[in-house]
Amino acid sequence: MVDVGVVIVNYNTRELLLACLDSVYKNRGEMTFRVLVVDNCSTDGSVEAVRAAFPQVELIESAYNGGYAYANNLALRRLGFWDQPGRAPKPDAPRYVLLLNPDTLLPPDALARMVAFLDAKPQAGAAGPKLVRPDGRLDKACRRSFPSPEVSFWRLTGLSRLFPRSRRFGRYNLTYIDPDLTIQVDSVVGAFMMIRQEAIRDVGLLDEGFFMYGEDLDWAYRIKQAGWQIWYYPEVTVLHYKGASSRQRSTESIRAFYDAMRRFHHKHYRSQTPWVVNWLIEVGITVFYYLELGRNALRPPGRKGVASAV
């Protein structure tokens, strides 16, 4: 049994993917790992490049681009996990699974230190490191609260950005907490999310109804509902270029982002929220979706993307 199954989903990010794989294979320490790359119908030669440079990678070519959750699940099944919650994985399933974006670069001790951290916390179902952008800024998505109606309201109205140090308004990205503090959180981000085998057993695979955003939050929600903890561990720092795939499909990515907001609310909060609040949330999501489309249309081509997902 290997310690970590590393799963990387790729869509037209060949050069970033090759650099990411190089950083993964430079990892050393007291742990073993296997690497699976799922290619979502790339047209930039990613598949051929991986075969040539990293023949040891287990390459899965998806028959169609079914989204991020769909692609990750292809690899999770290959690793020995099942869709049904409660079903024990196959005997050779790894002790941990790492969801990793191709636009990340790992330090050579990242995998070993994350495994050691989780081994020391048997109640931890998942954990993530500190993610930083190329300019050194914190990637705020690396530690989050769940987007409850209240938390989402502070974020969508901009109050979370106006008052980032407020315990009330800054809850979504926990901007009032020192980014170098190891803490329990609601969720870490799927760009680097290490999950314990037993947690996957308890909750099943990713929800494929989420196409490109929200699947990590949904998985974290279900993991915590099953009684597991989720930890942010900034002693490990990972570089995250962020948005390399989504910028290539800006309009579609904006739609996917707001669809994910709607789906997450419907799945986890709608039944316990008054109808008038649900109506306001639906209106708000629709309004902000069209506002974001308008802002994105006015941006220079090189800056198109999903600003709201930052």
C-alpha positions in Angstrom: 0.0 0.0 0.0 1.4 3.4 -1.0 1.1 6.4 1.3 -0.3 8.9 -1.2 -2.2 8.7 -4.5 -1.5 12.0 -6.3 -4.3 13.0 -8.7 -3.8 15.8 -11.2 -6.5 16.9 -13.6 -5.2 18.6 -16.7 -6.9 20.7 -19.3 -4.5 22.4 -21.8 -1.9 23.4 -19.2 1.0 21.4 -20.7 4.0 23.4 -19.5 2.6 24.0 -16.1 1.7 20.3 -15.8 5.2 19.2 -16.7 6.7 21.6 -14.1 4.2 20.4 -11.5 5.1 16.8 -12.2 8.8 17.6 -12.0 8.2 19.1 -8.5 6.2 16.1 -7.4 8.8 13.6 -8.4 11.5 15.6 -6.6 9.7 15.0 -3.4 11.6 12.9 -0.9 11.0 11.6 2.6 9.6 8.7 4.5 6.6 8.1 2.3 5.7 6.5 -1.1 3.4 7.8 -3.7 1.9 7.1 -7.2 0.8 9.7 -9.6 -2.2 9.7 -11.8 -2.9 12.4 -14.4 -6.4 12.7 -15.9 -6.5 14.6 -19.1 -9.8 16.3 -19.9 -9.5 16.3 -23.7 -6.6 18.7 -24.0 -5.6 19.9 -27.5 -2.1 21.3 -26.6 -0.1 18.1 -26.7 -0.3 17.5 -22.9 -0.8 13.8 -23.2 2.1 13.2 -25.5 4.4 15.5 -23.4 3.6 13.6 -20.2 4.2 10.2 -21.9 7.6 11.4 -23.2 8.8 13.1 -20.0 7.2 11.1 -17.3 6.5 7.5 -18.4 6.0 6.4 -14.8 2.8 8.5 -14.6 -0.5 6.6 -14.8 -2.2 8.6 -17.5 -6.0 8.5 -17.9 -7.4 10.1 -21.0 -11.0 11.0 -20.4 -13.4 10.3 -23.3 -14.9 13.7 -22.8 -14.5 16.8 -20.6 -16.9 16.0 -17.8 -15.5 18.6 -15.5 -13.1 18.6 -12.5 -15.1 16.3 -10.2 -15.8 13.8 -13.0 -12.1 13.6 -13.9 -10.9 13.2 -10.3 -13.4 10.4 -9.8 -11.9 8.5 -12.7 -8.6 8.5 -10.8 -10.2 7.8 -7.4 -11.9 4.7 -8.9 -8.6 3.6 -10.4 -7.0 4.0 -7.0 -9.5 1.6 -5.5 -12.3 3.8 -4.1 -16.0 3.4 -4.6 -18.8 5.8 -5.3 -20.9 4.4 -2.5 -20.3 5.9 1.0 -19.4 3.3 3.6 -17.9 0.8 1.2 -14.3 -0.2 2.1 -11.7 0.7 -0.6 -9.7 -2.0 -2.3 -6.7 -3.4 -0.3 -4.2 -1.5 -2.4 -5.9 1.9 -2.1 -3.4 4.6 -0.8 -3.6 5.8 2.8 -4.1 9.3 1.5 -5.3 10.9 -1.7 -3.9 14.3 -2.8 -6.0 16.4 -5.2 -3.4 18.6 -6.9 -3.8 21.3 -9.6 -1.3 21.3 -12.4 -0.6 25.0 -11.8 1.2 24.2 -8.5 4.8 23.7 -7.6 5.7 21.6 -4.5 8.8 22.0 -2.3 10.7 18.7 -2.0 9.4 18.0 1.5 5.7 18.8 0.9 4.3 15.3 0.6 6.3 13.8 3.5 5.4 16.7 5.8 1.7 16.6 5.0 1.6 12.9 5.6 3.4 13.3 8.9 1.0 16.0 9.9 -2.1 13.9 9.1 -0.5 10.8 10.7 -0.2 12.8 13.9 -3.9 13.8 13.8 -6.0 10.7 13.5 -9.2 12.7 13.6 -8.2 14.8 10.6 -10.1 13.7 7.5 -8.3 16.3 5.2 -5.7 19.0 5.3 -4.1 21.6 3.0 -1.0 23.7 3.1 -0.4 27.4 2.7 -0.8 28.4 -0.9 1.0 31.5 -2.2 0.8 33.3 -5.5 3.9 34.0 -7.7 4.1 37.5 -6.2 4.2 36.1 -2.7 0.6 37.0 -1.7 -1.5 34.4 0.1 -4.0 32.5 -2.0 -7.0 33.3 0.2 -8.9 30.2 -1.0 -6.5 27.9 0.8 -8.5 28.2 4.0 -12.2 28.9 4.0 -15.5 28.8 5.8 -18.5 27.2 4.2 -20.6 29.7 2.2 -23.7 29.8 4.4 -26.3 32.4 3.5 -24.8 34.8 6.0 -21.2 34.3 5.0 -22.1 34.5 1.3 -24.0 37.7 1.8 -20.9 39.4 3.4 -18.8 38.2 0.5 -21.2 39.1 -2.3 -21.9 42.6 -0.9 -18.1 43.3 -0.7 -18.2 43.8 3.1 -15.6 40.9 3.4 -13.2 43.0 1.4 -13.9 46.2 3.1 -13.5 44.7 6.6 -11.1 41.8 6.2 -10.1 41.9 9.8 -13.6 41.6 11.1 -14.6 38.2 12.6 -18.1 38.6 11.2 -17.4 39.9 7.7 -14.0 38.2 7.1 -15.2 34.6 7.8 -15.3 33.3 4.2 -11.5 33.4 3.7 -10.7 33.8 7.4 -8.8 37.0 6.7 -8.9 37.9 10.4 -6.7 35.0 11.3 -2.9 34.9 11.0 -2.1 33.0 7.8 0.9 31.3 9.5 -1.3 29.8 12.2 -2.2 26.1 12.1 -5.9 25.8 12.6 -9.0 23.7 12.0 -11.1 25.1 9.1 -14.3 24.3 7.2 -12.5 23.6 4.0 -9.2 23.8 2.2 -9.0 24.1 -1.6 -8.9 21.4 -4.2 -5.7 22.9 -5.7 -3.9 20.9 -2.9 -6.2 18.9 -0.7 -4.9 15.7 1.0 -7.7 13.4 2.2 -7.5 10.3 4.5 -8.6 7.0 3.0 -11.2 6.4 5.7 -12.8 9.8 5.1 -13.3 9.0 1.5 -14.7 5.6 2.5 -17.2 7.4 4.8 -18.5 10.0 2.3 -17.9 8.5 -1.2 -16.5 10.4 -4.2 -16.8 13.9 -5.4 -20.2 15.2 -6.6 -20.0 15.3 -10.4 -22.9 17.8 -10.5 -20.2 20.4 -9.8 -18.4 21.1 -13.1 -15.4 23.2 -12.1 -16.0 25.0 -8.8 -17.5 24.0 -5.4 -16.7 20.3 -5.5 -14.0 20.7 -2.9 -16.2 22.7 -0.6 -19.0 20.1 -1.0 -16.5 17.2 -0.3 -15.2 19.1 2.8 -18.8 19.7 4.0 -19.6 16.0 3.7 -16.3 15.0 5.4 -17.0 17.3 8.4 -20.6 16.1 8.5 -19.2 12.6 8.9 -17.3 13.7 12.0 -13.9 14.3 10.6 -11.7 17.4 11.1 -10.2 19.6 8.4 -6.9 21.3 9.0 -4.9 24.2 7.4 -1.2 23.5 7.8 0.9 26.5 6.8 4.2 24.9 7.8 4.1 23.6 4.3 4.0 26.3 1.6 3.1 25.6 -2.1 3.3 27.9 -5.0 0.0 28.3 -6.9 -0.2 30.1 -10.2 -4.0 29.8 -10.1 -6.5 30.2 -12.9 -4.5 28.8 -15.8 -7.3 26.6 -17.0 -10.2 28.8 -16.1 -8.8 31.9 -17.9 -8.9 29.9 -21.1 -12.7 29.5 -20.8 -13.6 32.7 -19.0 -17.4 32.8 -19.9 -17.9 29.1 -19.1 -15.9 29.4 -15.9 -18.0 32.3 -14.7 -21.1 30.3 -15.4 -19.7 27.3 -13.6 -18.7 29.4 -10.6 -22.2 30.8 -10.0 -23.8 27.5 -10.9 -21.7 25.9 -8.1 -22.8 28.6 -5.6 -26.4 27.8 -6.5 -25.9 24.0 -6.3 -24.1 24.2 -3.0 -26.8 26.3 -1.4 -29.6 24.0 -2.8 -27.8 20.9 -1.5 -26.8 22.0 2.0 -28.8 25.1 3.1 -32.0 25.6 1.1 -34.1 23.2 3.2 -33.2 25.0 6.5 -33.5 28.5 5.1 -36.7 30.6 5.0 -38.2 30.9 1.5 -37.7 34.6 1.3 -34.0 34.3 2.0 -33.8 31.5 -0.6 -35.5 33.8 -3.1 -33.1 36.6 -2.3 -30.1 34.3 -2.7 -31.4 33.1 -6.1 -31.8 36.7 -7.2 -28.5 37.7 -5.9 -26.6 34.9 -7.6 -28.3 35.8 -10.9 -27.5 39.5 -10.6 -23.9 38.9 -9.6 -23.5 36.4 -12.5 -24.5 39.0 -15.1 -22.5 41.7 -13.4 -19.4 39.5 -13.6 -20.0 38.7 -17.2 -20.2 42.4 -17.9 -17.0 43.2 -16.0 -15.2 40.3 -17.7 -16.2 41.5 -21.2 -14.6 44.9 -20.4 -11.3 43.4 -19.3 -8.3 43.1 -21.6 -7.9 39.6 -23.0 -5.0 38.8 -20.8 -6.9 39.6 -17.6 -10.1 37.7 -18.3 -11.1 35.2 -15.7 -13.2 34.7 -12.6 -12.4 37.6 -10.2 -15.1 36.5 -7.8 -13.4 33.1 -7.2 -10.3 34.7 -5.7 
